[in-house]
Amino acid sequence: MREPALRVFAGEYNEATHQVGGEGEKEPSYILTPLGAMVNRLFIVGVLTDVENVSAEGDMWRAHVSDPTGIYAVYAGQYQPEAAAFLAEADTPSYVAITGKARGYEPEPDVLFVSVRPEVIWEVDSQLRDYWILETSRHTRQRIEAVEEARRMNPPSRARLTEIGYPPALATGVVTALQAYPDVDLEHYRFLLREALSHFSAGKISTSQEIDEAEEAVLALVRDCEGDDGALWDEIVERGEEQKLERTLVEEALTSLMDKGLVYEPILGKLKTT
């Protein structure tokens, strides 16, 4: 039976430090996230920010795909010929959708580097990206609520979670995650969720023309501040205010630049140009 492709933000997926399963020859393995997502396959939509040939033989491509919470590392080689061919010709930045396998490399205990091996990759538009953000937010909120519910149990119970109405796979993942990640900070993931949904914030007061005019100045600020590690969001806003740009306008210009793939967030709260 084929595993479902889960919707998991990069900010949650990249913080996984545990793998489960995979002991038998045909037993599937999973990346276990701190919120209990057991990821064998995943579906992601975001901005393709860069592509690099990382093999001397020319048959392995590494790409980065950005969502509102972080960056996915994507690798395609000779065993993913269609995906590799797509990446070899892809324009950056561009919106892409990927269905792929979760992969983890564990060089030492409790250190896990996760990536995605695409099964299918295709170019999409911003409308699908927005729909994916909403759907992934809904799944993330469900996992947060399931962890909260399990913490109120003594001990956490898969059977009880399913009785309440959570899917069996999620109930299993949450109970397993509470053992693997006993001190997970749910407020951190609520913050990630707010960051993702801020893309849809209502009440914007700037016109499209004002934002377009501000983007060039704000992009220059990011370049001036970013250094090797990225520019702090607050520093960019403060520098913009020094140039007589309103805070709201700077923040909206930054959001627009991220939507266009000209700026991305390698670490939450820090920005870099593509």
C-alpha positions as CSV (number, residue, x, y, z in Angstrom):
1,M,0.0,0.0,0.0
2,R,1.4,3.4,-1.0
3,E,2.0,5.9,1.8
4,P,0.0,9.1,1.7
5,A,1.9,12.4,0.8
6,L,1.6,14.5,3.9
7,R,1.5,18.3,4.1
8,V,4.2,19.5,6.5
9,F,5.8,22.9,6.5
10,A,9.6,23.1,6.1
11,G,9.9,24.7,9.6
12,E,8.5,21.5,11.2
13,Y,10.0,19.0,8.8
14,N,13.6,20.3,9.1
15,E,13.4,20.1,12.9
16,A,12.9,16.3,12.9
17,T,15.7,14.4,14.6
18,H,14.2,10.9,14.7
19,Q,13.4,8.2,12.1
20,V,11.1,5.3,12.9
21,G,10.4,2.0,11.1
22,G,12.3,0.5,8.2
23,E,13.7,-2.4,10.1
24,G,12.2,-5.1,7.9
25,E,13.1,-5.5,4.2
26,K,9.7,-4.1,3.1
27,E,8.8,-2.1,6.2
28,P,8.4,1.6,5.4
29,S,10.6,4.1,7.2
30,Y,9.4,7.5,8.4
31,I,10.8,10.9,9.4
32,L,9.1,11.6,12.7
33,T,8.5,15.3,13.3
34,P,8.2,16.9,16.8
35,L,4.4,17.3,16.2
36,G,4.0,13.6,15.4
37,A,3.8,13.6,11.6
38,M,5.2,10.3,10.4
39,V,6.5,11.3,6.9
40,N,7.3,8.7,4.3
41,R,6.1,10.8,1.4
42,L,5.2,14.5,1.3
43,F,3.5,17.1,-1.0
44,I,5.1,20.5,-1.0
45,V,4.5,23.7,-2.9
46,G,6.8,26.7,-2.8
47,V,9.4,28.9,-4.6
48,L,12.2,27.1,-6.3
49,T,15.0,29.5,-5.3
50,D,18.1,27.8,-6.7
51,V,19.4,24.6,-8.5
52,E,22.9,23.2,-8.5
53,N,24.6,20.3,-10.1
54,V,26.4,18.6,-7.2
55,S,27.9,15.6,-9.1
56,A,31.0,15.5,-11.1
57,E,29.2,13.1,-13.5
58,G,26.4,15.6,-13.8
59,D,23.6,13.2,-12.7
60,M,22.7,14.7,-9.3
61,W,20.8,18.0,-8.8
62,R,20.3,19.8,-5.5
63,A,17.6,22.4,-5.3
64,H,16.0,24.5,-2.5
65,V,12.3,25.2,-2.3
66,S,11.0,27.9,0.1
67,D,7.8,28.0,2.0
68,P,6.7,30.7,4.5
69,T,8.5,28.9,7.4
70,G,11.8,27.7,5.9
71,I,13.6,25.8,3.1
72,Y,13.3,22.2,1.8
73,A,16.5,20.5,0.4
74,V,15.5,18.6,-2.7
75,Y,17.8,16.1,-4.5
76,A,17.1,14.3,-7.8
77,G,19.5,12.0,-9.7
78,Q,19.6,9.1,-12.0
79,Y,16.8,7.3,-10.2
80,Q,14.6,10.3,-10.6
81,P,15.3,11.1,-14.3
82,E,12.2,13.2,-15.0
83,A,12.6,15.3,-11.9
84,A,16.3,15.7,-12.6
85,A,15.6,16.8,-16.2
86,F,13.0,19.3,-14.9
87,L,15.5,20.8,-12.4
88,A,18.2,21.0,-15.0
89,E,16.0,23.3,-17.2
90,A,14.0,25.0,-14.4
91,D,13.9,28.8,-14.1
92,T,14.5,30.4,-10.7
93,P,12.7,31.8,-9.0
94,S,9.5,29.9,-9.9
95,Y,6.6,28.2,-8.1
96,V,6.8,24.4,-8.1
97,A,4.9,21.6,-6.6
98,I,6.6,18.3,-5.6
99,T,5.4,14.9,-4.5
100,G,8.4,13.1,-3.1
101,K,9.9,10.7,-0.6
102,A,11.2,11.8,2.7
103,R,14.9,11.1,3.2
104,G,17.0,11.3,6.3
105,Y,20.8,11.1,6.9
106,E,21.9,10.5,10.5
107,P,25.7,11.1,10.9
108,E,25.4,10.7,14.7
109,P,22.6,10.1,17.3
110,D,20.0,12.8,17.5
111,V,21.5,14.6,14.4
112,L,19.4,14.2,11.3
113,F,19.6,15.9,8.0
114,V,16.3,15.6,6.1
115,S,15.7,16.1,2.4
116,V,13.1,15.3,-0.3
117,R,13.6,13.0,-3.3
118,P,11.0,14.1,-5.9
119,E,8.8,11.5,-7.6
120,V,7.0,14.2,-9.5
121,I,7.8,17.9,-9.9
122,W,6.0,20.5,-11.9
123,E,5.6,24.3,-12.2
124,V,2.5,25.9,-10.7
125,D,1.0,29.3,-10.0
126,S,0.6,31.4,-6.9
127,Q,-3.0,30.3,-6.5
128,L,-2.0,26.7,-5.9
129,R,0.8,27.8,-3.6
130,D,-1.8,29.8,-1.5
131,Y,-4.1,26.9,-1.3
132,W,-1.3,24.6,-0.2
133,I,-0.4,27.1,2.6
134,L,-4.0,27.0,3.9
135,E,-4.2,23.2,3.7
136,T,-0.8,22.7,5.4
137,S,-1.8,25.2,8.1
138,R,-4.9,23.2,8.8
139,H,-2.9,19.9,9.1
140,T,-0.3,21.7,11.3
141,R,-3.0,23.0,13.6
142,Q,-4.5,19.5,13.9
143,R,-1.2,18.1,15.0
144,I,-0.6,20.9,17.6
145,E,-4.1,20.2,19.0
146,A,-3.5,16.4,19.1
147,V,-0.2,16.9,21.0
148,E,-2.0,19.2,23.5
149,E,-4.7,16.6,23.9
150,A,-2.2,13.7,24.4
151,R,-0.3,15.7,27.0
152,R,-3.4,15.9,29.1
153,M,-3.6,12.1,29.2
154,N,-1.7,9.9,31.8
155,P,-0.3,8.1,29.9
156,P,-0.8,9.4,26.3
157,S,-3.0,6.9,24.6
158,R,-3.3,6.2,20.8
159,A,-6.7,4.5,21.4
160,R,-8.0,7.5,23.3
161,L,-6.9,9.9,20.6
162,T,-8.6,7.9,17.9
163,E,-11.8,7.8,20.1
164,I,-11.7,11.6,20.2
165,G,-11.6,11.7,16.4
166,Y,-7.9,12.0,15.4
167,P,-6.8,9.8,12.5
168,P,-5.1,6.5,13.6
169,A,-1.8,7.4,11.9
170,L,-1.7,10.8,13.6
171,A,-2.5,9.2,17.0
172,T,0.3,6.8,16.6
173,G,2.7,9.5,15.5
174,V,1.8,11.9,18.4
175,V,2.2,9.2,21.1
176,T,5.6,8.2,19.5
177,A,6.7,11.8,19.2
178,L,6.0,12.6,22.9
179,Q,8.5,9.9,23.8
180,A,11.1,11.1,21.2
181,Y,10.5,14.8,21.8
182,P,9.5,15.1,25.5
183,D,10.1,18.9,25.6
184,V,8.6,20.1,22.3
185,D,7.7,23.8,22.4
186,L,4.2,24.1,21.0
187,E,4.3,27.9,21.1
188,H,7.2,27.7,18.6
189,Y,4.9,25.8,16.2
190,R,2.0,28.2,16.8
191,F,4.5,31.0,15.8
192,L,5.4,29.1,12.6
193,L,1.7,28.8,11.9
194,R,1.1,32.5,12.4
195,E,4.0,33.2,10.1
196,A,2.6,31.0,7.4
197,L,-0.9,32.6,7.7
198,S,0.4,36.1,7.9
199,H,0.6,35.9,4.1
200,F,-3.2,36.2,4.1
201,S,-3.4,39.0,6.6
202,A,-6.3,41.4,6.1
203,G,-6.4,45.1,6.4
204,K,-3.4,46.0,4.2
205,I,-3.5,49.8,3.7
206,S,-0.8,50.2,1.0
207,T,-1.7,50.3,-2.7
208,S,-0.1,47.8,-5.1
209,Q,1.7,50.8,-6.7
210,E,3.2,51.9,-3.4
211,I,4.4,48.3,-2.7
212,D,5.9,48.0,-6.1
213,E,7.8,51.3,-5.6
214,A,9.0,50.3,-2.2
215,E,10.3,46.9,-3.3
216,E,13.4,48.1,-5.0
217,A,14.5,50.1,-1.9
218,V,13.6,47.2,0.5
219,L,15.5,44.7,-1.7
220,A,18.5,47.0,-1.6
221,L,18.2,47.1,2.2
222,V,18.2,43.3,2.4
223,R,21.3,43.1,0.3
224,D,23.1,45.7,2.5
225,C,22.2,43.9,5.7
226,E,22.3,40.2,4.8
227,G,26.0,39.3,5.1
228,D,26.7,35.6,5.3
229,D,24.0,34.6,7.7
230,G,21.1,36.8,6.5
231,A,19.5,40.1,7.5
232,L,17.3,40.4,10.5
233,W,13.7,41.2,9.7
234,D,13.6,43.9,12.4
235,E,16.8,45.5,11.2
236,I,15.4,45.8,7.7
237,V,12.2,47.4,9.0
238,E,14.2,49.8,11.2
239,R,16.5,50.8,8.3
240,G,13.4,51.3,6.1
241,E,11.9,53.6,8.7
242,E,15.2,55.6,8.7
243,Q,14.6,56.1,5.0
244,K,11.1,57.5,5.8
245,L,9.3,54.3,4.7
246,E,6.4,53.3,6.9
247,R,6.8,50.0,8.8
248,T,3.7,48.5,7.3
249,L,4.9,49.3,3.8
250,V,8.4,47.8,4.4
251,E,6.8,44.6,5.8
252,E,4.4,44.3,2.9
253,A,7.3,44.9,0.4
254,L,9.2,42.1,2.2
255,T,6.3,39.8,1.9
256,S,5.8,40.6,-1.8
257,L,9.5,40.0,-2.4
258,M,9.3,36.6,-0.7
259,D,6.2,35.7,-2.7
260,K,8.1,36.5,-5.9
261,G,11.1,34.4,-4.8
262,L,13.5,37.4,-4.8
263,V,14.0,37.0,-1.0
264,Y,13.8,33.9,1.1
265,E,14.0,33.0,4.8
266,P,16.8,30.5,5.5
267,I,16.3,30.9,9.2
268,L,13.1,32.1,10.8
269,G,13.4,35.9,11.2
270,K,16.4,36.2,8.9
271,L,16.2,37.0,5.2
272,K,18.5,36.5,2.2
273,T,18.3,37.5,-1.4
274,T,18.2,34.7,-4.1
